[in-house]
């Protein structure tokens, strides 16, 4: 796999090898944990090699790339091997937010090493790789449930259910994918992401994005069509595409500058936010802030997904993760309300209230506590119930006409109230008049407005209070 590189002094053992390596013209520290004769079992010496390489990545300010196929700690060395993994984990935790940490899993990644994947910024798995903490035999003995490596922790599982895998690729595409991810990231946290030449004019029309969003508020569409048209052509790289698909996250470029994109996806679960989407978004926002990528958020959500199971599982706590990540972010934060922005979900999708730097809305956007139907039911429910009960006594069909041929006045009254609510509250002009939206923009000019705002806020510096650290709702 490794063609040409500079070995790190003392950077080789039976299971681990380390280099300063040029990956697609980008210098990185590369650690290869090889699943060869010893199945990548890590002993004290191998752990020391990995630890040394990680420290050098931090000292040189270079991304740390780990290619892993490991069966875990060497049982022949016992606790010494566990100690070695612990030291490596400590260094990785110290590098978090300092240099990008990207892991490629090419085979097994089990037991202690599997936990290290959770410390990485990105995990790319090959199609036949797998990762788990407890082996299938252990699961069977404890739960009496039969399983195997792929169904327990295969790449497909981590791409969908757990969300651990950023991307899943074929073996031959692994290094290219790792290099592509690094294209959007700086070498270290004190550097800016690499800016590239942009042949795509920043003032071109985004009429395709406008056409992609239906006028009807309840019709679904694919928000990636909007993103693709607004950002530089061909630059959008969606991450975790199969996990929590109701929220889209990914890297892109705007005028050649790397950005992080967050967007509600109306095509999945109507674009509502749930626990998985909140965690996915929070982790991504935090990562972008760590490595100086401005954030662009596209909003179209009716709110949080309702459900007893979600409440019991802690949607309050997990939902707050996204609030905390956005409010703690010091990079430029730009937002565009495409269509619906209701309730608490509107707040957490980087609204002006939680510190967004520039917020725009399309003319058809609906920014309110809730939709017209729910609001009318709360505000005028008693009046409408009395009217409906009266019509029931008269035998009037509220679906249209009754035995007398007269239409339902209750239905007409409800429609009248909903229309009045929409006109008074469900338009961006109300939010704009109160300073909650900076501009109501022509959808075809979205790219130009975002590029201008990004240029204005490119020198933003946010001073955080002095403290040991925040206490986020992990």
C-alpha positions in Angstrom: 0.0 0.0 0.0 2.8 2.4 0.9 4.8 3.3 -2.2 7.2 6.1 -1.2 7.6 7.7 2.2 10.1 8.9 4.9 10.2 6.4 7.8 9.9 7.9 11.2 12.8 7.1 13.4 11.9 4.2 15.7 8.6 4.0 13.8 8.4 0.3 12.9 7.5 -2.8 14.7 6.0 -6.2 13.8 2.4 -4.7 13.6 2.8 -1.0 13.3 4.8 1.1 10.8 4.9 4.9 10.6 6.0 7.4 8.0 5.9 11.1 7.0 4.1 10.4 3.8 3.0 12.5 0.9 -0.7 11.7 0.2 -1.8 13.3 -3.0 0.8 16.1 -2.6 -0.2 16.6 1.0 2.3 15.8 3.8 0.8 13.7 6.6 2.0 11.4 9.3 0.8 8.0 8.2 0.5 5.1 10.7 -0.2 1.6 9.2 -1.5 -1.0 11.6 -1.0 -4.2 9.6 -3.2 -7.2 10.0 -0.5 -9.6 8.8 0.9 -12.7 10.5 0.0 -11.4 13.9 -3.4 -10.1 12.8 -2.3 -6.6 13.7 -2.1 -7.6 17.4 -0.6 -4.7 19.3 2.1 -5.3 21.9 4.0 -2.8 24.1 6.5 -2.0 21.3 3.8 -1.5 18.6 1.8 0.8 20.9 4.9 2.9 21.5 5.5 3.2 17.7 1.9 4.5 17.2 2.1 6.8 20.2 5.4 8.3 18.9 4.0 8.9 15.4 0.9 10.6 16.8 3.1 12.9 18.9 5.2 13.8 15.9 2.0 14.7 14.0 1.2 17.2 16.8 4.7 18.6 16.9 4.9 19.1 13.2 1.3 20.3 12.8 0.5 17.6 10.2 -2.7 15.6 9.7 -2.6 12.1 11.3 -3.8 9.4 9.0 -4.2 5.8 10.4 -4.8 2.8 8.2 -5.9 0.0 10.5 -6.4 -3.7 10.5 -6.1 -4.9 14.0 -7.3 -7.7 16.2 -6.7 -5.7 19.3 -4.2 -6.0 22.1 -1.7 -8.9 22.1 -3.0 -11.4 24.6 0.5 -12.8 25.1 1.6 -9.5 26.6 -1.5 -9.0 28.8 -1.9 -5.7 30.6 1.3 -4.3 29.0 -0.4 -4.3 25.7 -3.5 -2.6 27.2 -1.3 0.0 28.7 0.2 0.7 25.3 -3.2 1.3 23.8 -4.1 3.5 26.6 -1.1 5.7 26.0 -1.9 5.9 22.3 -5.6 6.9 23.1 -4.4 9.6 25.4 -2.2 11.2 22.7 -5.1 11.0 20.2 -7.4 12.7 22.6 -4.8 15.4 23.1 -4.6 15.9 19.3 -8.4 16.3 18.9 -9.1 19.7 17.4 -5.4 20.3 16.9 -4.7 18.3 13.7 -7.2 16.3 11.6 -7.3 12.7 12.6 -8.6 10.4 9.8 -8.7 6.6 10.1 -9.2 4.1 7.3 -10.3 0.6 8.4 -9.3 -2.1 5.9 -10.1 -5.2 7.9 -10.8 -5.9 11.5 -10.9 -3.2 14.2 -12.0 -4.9 17.5 -11.8 -4.5 21.2 -9.7 -1.6 22.5 -8.7 -0.3 19.0 -12.3 0.0 18.0 -12.8 2.7 20.7 -10.1 4.7 19.1 -12.3 5.2 16.0 -14.6 7.3 18.1 -11.7 9.8 18.7 -11.1 10.3 15.0 -12.5 13.2 13.0 -13.4 10.9 10.1 -13.6 7.1 9.8 -13.5 5.6 6.3 -14.3 1.9 6.1 -13.8 -0.5 3.2 -16.8 -2.6 2.3 -15.6 -5.9 4.0 -14.1 -4.3 7.1 -15.8 -4.5 10.5 -15.4 -2.9 14.0 -16.8 -3.9 17.3 -16.0 -3.8 21.0 -17.4 -7.2 22.0 -17.0 -10.2 19.7 -19.9 -12.2 18.3 -19.1 -15.1 20.7 -19.2 -12.7 23.7 -22.5 -11.3 22.5 -23.9 -14.8 22.1 -22.8 -15.9 25.5 -24.2 -12.8 27.2 -27.5 -12.3 25.3 -28.0 -15.8 23.6 -28.3 -13.9 20.3 -26.4 -15.4 17.4 -24.5 -12.9 15.2 -21.4 -12.6 13.0 -18.8 -9.9 12.4 -20.6 -8.2 9.5 -24.0 -8.1 11.1 -22.6 -7.0 14.4 -20.1 -4.3 13.2 -19.8 -4.4 9.5 -19.2 -1.3 7.4 -22.9 -1.2 6.4 -23.9 -1.2 10.0 -21.6 1.7 10.9 -22.7 3.6 7.8 -26.4 3.4 8.7 -27.2 2.5 12.3 -24.2 3.7 14.5 -23.1 6.6 12.2 -19.4 5.8 13.0 -18.4 5.5 9.4 -18.1 8.8 7.5 -17.9 7.0 4.2 -17.7 3.4 3.0 -15.5 2.7 -0.1 -13.9 -0.1 -2.0 -10.4 -1.1 -1.0 -8.8 0.5 -4.0 -10.5 3.8 -3.3 -9.4 4.2 0.3 -6.3 6.4 0.0 -8.0 8.5 -2.6 -11.0 9.1 -0.3 -8.7 9.9 2.6 -6.9 12.5 0.4 -10.3 14.0 -0.7 -11.3 14.5 2.9 -8.0 16.3 3.6 -8.6 18.6 0.6 -11.1 20.5 2.7 -9.1 20.6 5.9 -6.1 22.6 7.1 -2.9 20.9 8.4 -3.7 22.1 11.9 -6.0 24.3 13.9 -4.0 27.5 13.5 -4.1 27.3 9.8 -6.9 28.1 7.3 -8.3 25.4 5.0 -6.7 25.3 1.6 -8.3 27.8 -0.9 -8.4 26.7 -4.5 -8.9 28.5 -7.8 -12.6 28.8 -8.6 -13.7 28.8 -12.3 -17.4 28.9 -11.1 -18.5 32.6 -10.9 -19.8 33.5 -7.5 -22.5 35.7 -9.0 -24.0 33.1 -11.2 -27.7 32.4 -11.0 -29.0 29.6 -8.7 -32.2 29.1 -10.6 -31.9 25.3 -10.3 -31.9 25.6 -6.6 -35.0 27.8 -6.7 -36.8 25.2 -9.0 -35.9 22.3 -6.7 -38.0 23.7 -3.8 -41.7 23.2 -4.2 -44.0 26.1 -3.4 -46.3 23.7 -1.5 -45.0 23.6 2.1 -45.7 19.9 2.6 -44.2 18.5 -0.6 -40.8 16.8 -0.3 -37.7 17.4 -2.4 -34.0 16.6 -2.2 -32.1 19.4 -0.5 -28.8 18.3 -2.0 -30.1 19.7 -5.4 -30.2 23.1 -3.7 -26.7 22.6 -2.2 -25.1 21.4 -5.4 -26.4 24.5 -7.3 -25.4 27.0 -4.6 -21.8 25.8 -3.9 -19.0 25.6 -6.4 -19.9 23.0 -9.1 -18.9 19.5 -8.2 -17.5 20.5 -4.8 -20.1 19.1 -2.4 -19.0 16.0 -0.5 -21.8 14.6 1.6 -20.7 12.9 4.8 -22.6 10.2 6.7 -25.1 10.1 3.8 -27.0 6.9 5.1 -27.0 7.8 8.8 -29.8 10.2 10.0 -30.6 11.1 6.4 -33.1 13.8 7.6 -30.1 16.0 8.2 -27.5 16.5 5.5 -23.9 17.4 6.4 -20.9 17.7 4.2 -18.0 19.7 2.9 -18.1 22.0 -0.1 -16.4 25.1 -1.5 -17.8 28.6 -2.1 -15.7 30.8 -4.3 -12.9 28.2 -3.8 -13.1 28.5 0.0 -13.9 25.3 1.9 -17.1 25.4 4.0 -19.2 23.1 6.1 -22.8 22.6 5.0 -25.7 21.6 7.3 -29.2 21.2 5.8 -32.6 19.7 6.7 -33.6 17.0 4.3 -37.4 17.1 3.6 -37.1 13.9 1.6 -36.4 12.0 4.8 -38.8 12.1 7.8 -40.1 15.4 6.4 -36.9 17.2 7.5 -37.7 16.9 11.2 -34.9 16.7 13.8 -34.5 13.6 16.0 -31.8 12.3 18.3 -29.5 10.8 15.5 -29.8 14.0 13.4 -29.0 16.2 16.4 -25.9 14.2 17.3 -24.8 14.0 13.7 -25.2 17.8 13.2 -23.5 18.7 16.5 -20.5 16.6 15.8 -20.1 18.0 12.4 -20.5 21.7 13.5 -18.0 21.1 16.2 -15.5 19.6 13.8 -15.9 22.5 11.3 -15.3 25.0 14.1 -12.2 23.2 15.2 -10.6 23.4 11.8 -11.8 26.9 10.7 -14.4 26.0 8.2 -17.2 28.6 7.9 -20.7 27.1 8.3 -23.6 27.5 5.9 -27.0 26.2 7.1 -30.0 25.6 4.9 -33.2 25.5 6.9 -36.4 23.7 6.0 -37.9 21.9 9.0 -41.3 21.6 10.6 -39.8 21.0 14.0 -38.6 18.1 16.1 -40.1 14.7 15.4 -42.7 13.9 18.1 -42.8 10.6 19.8 -42.8 9.0 23.3 -39.8 6.9 22.5 -37.8 9.9 21.5 -38.7 11.7 24.7 -37.8 8.7 26.8 -34.5 8.3 25.0 -33.5 11.9 25.8 -34.2 14.1 22.8 -34.0 17.1 25.2 -30.5 16.3 26.1 -29.4 15.2 22.6 -31.2 18.0 20.9 -29.3 20.4 23.1 -26.0 19.1 21.6 -26.8 20.9 18.3 -27.6 24.1 20.2 -24.4 23.9 22.1 -22.2 23.2 19.1 -23.6 26.1 17.1 -23.4 28.6 20.0 -19.9 27.6 20.8 -18.7 27.9 17.2 -16.5 30.9 16.5 -16.2 30.5 12.7 -18.5 32.6 10.3 -22.0 31.2 10.5 -24.3 31.9 7.6 -27.9 30.6 7.1 -30.7 30.6 4.5 -34.3 29.7 5.3 -35.6 27.9 2.2 -39.1 27.2 3.2 -40.3 26.1 6.7 -38.7 27.1 9.9 -40.9 26.2 12.9 -40.5 26.1 16.6 -37.5 24.8 18.5 -36.0 23.3 15.4 -35.9 26.8 13.8 -33.9 28.0 16.9 -31.3 25.2 16.8 -30.7 25.4 13.1 -28.4 28.3 13.7 -31.0 31.1 14.0 -30.1 34.7 14.7 -31.2 34.1 18.3 -28.3 31.7 19.0 -25.7 33.9 17.3 -25.9 33.3 13.6 -23.8 36.0 11.8 -25.9 36.4 8.7 -29.4 35.0 8.0 -31.4 35.3 4.8 -34.7 33.9 3.8 -36.4 33.1 0.5 -39.6 35.1 -0.2 -41.8 32.0 0.4 -40.2 31.1 3.7 -42.4 30.5 6.7 -40.8 31.4 10.0 -43.1 30.9 13.0 -43.7 29.0 16.2 -45.7 26.4 14.2 -47.7 25.9 11.0 -51.1 27.6 10.4 -53.1 24.4 11.2 -51.6 23.9 14.6 -51.7 27.5 15.5 -55.3 28.0 14.6 -56.2 24.9 16.6 -54.5 26.4 19.7 -55.8 30.0 19.2 -59.3 29.3 18.0 -59.9 25.7 19.0 -62.9 26.4 21.3 -64.7 28.5 18.7 -64.2 25.9 16.0 -65.3 23.0 18.2 -68.5 24.8 19.1 -69.2 25.5 15.4 -68.5 21.8 14.5 -70.8 20.5 17.3 -73.5 22.9 16.1 -73.2 21.5 12.5 -73.3 17.9 13.8 -76.6 18.6 15.5 -77.9 20.0 12.1 -76.5 17.1 10.2 -74.2 19.2 8.0 -71.3 17.3 6.4 -68.1 19.2 7.2 -66.4 17.5 4.2 -68.3 19.8 1.9 -72.1 19.8 1.9 -74.9 18.2 4.1 -78.4 17.0 3.5 -79.6 20.5 3.0 -76.9 21.2 0.4 -75.4 24.0 2.5 -71.6 24.0 2.9 -69.8 23.8 6.3 -69.3 27.2 7.8 -66.9 25.6 10.4 -64.6 24.4 7.6 -64.8 27.7 5.9 -64.0 29.5 9.1 -61.0 27.3 9.8 -59.7 28.0 6.3 -60.2 31.7 6.8 -58.3 31.7 10.1 -55.5 29.7 8.6 -55.2 32.0 5.7 -55.2 35.0 8.0 -52.5 33.4 10.2 -50.3 32.6 7.1 -50.6 36.2 5.9 -49.9 37.7 9.3 -47.1 35.4 10.5 -45.9 32.8 8.0 -43.8 35.1 5.9 -40.2 36.2 6.2 -41.1 39.9 6.2 -42.2 39.7 9.8 -38.9 38.2 11.0 -37.0 40.7 8.8 -38.8 43.7 10.3 -37.8 42.6 13.7 -34.1 41.9 12.8 -34.3 38.1 13.0 -33.6 37.9 9.3 -31.0 40.2 7.6 -32.3 40.0 4.1 -35.2 38.5 2.1 -33.4 37.4 -1.1 -34.2 36.3 -4.6 -33.6 32.5 -4.6 -31.7 32.9 -7.9 -29.2 35.2 -6.1 -28.5 32.9 -3.2 -24.9 32.0 -4.2 -24.0 35.7 -4.7 -25.4 36.7 -1.3 -23.7 33.8 0.5 -20.3 34.5 -1.2 -20.6 38.2 -0.2 -21.5 37.4 3.4 -18.6 34.9 3.6 -16.2 37.6 2.4 -17.5 40.1 4.9 -17.2 37.7 7.8 -13.9 36.0 6.8 -11.9 38.0 9.4 -14.3 37.2 12.2 -12.7 36.6 15.6 -14.7 35.4 18.5 -13.4 35.7 22.1 -14.5 32.9 24.3 -14.7 33.3 28.1 -11.7 32.0 30.2 -12.7 28.7 31.7 -11.4 25.1 32.0 -14.0 23.9 29.5 -17.7 24.0 28.8 -19.9 21.2 30.1 -21.8 20.2 26.9 -24.8 17.8 27.0 -22.8 14.8 25.8 
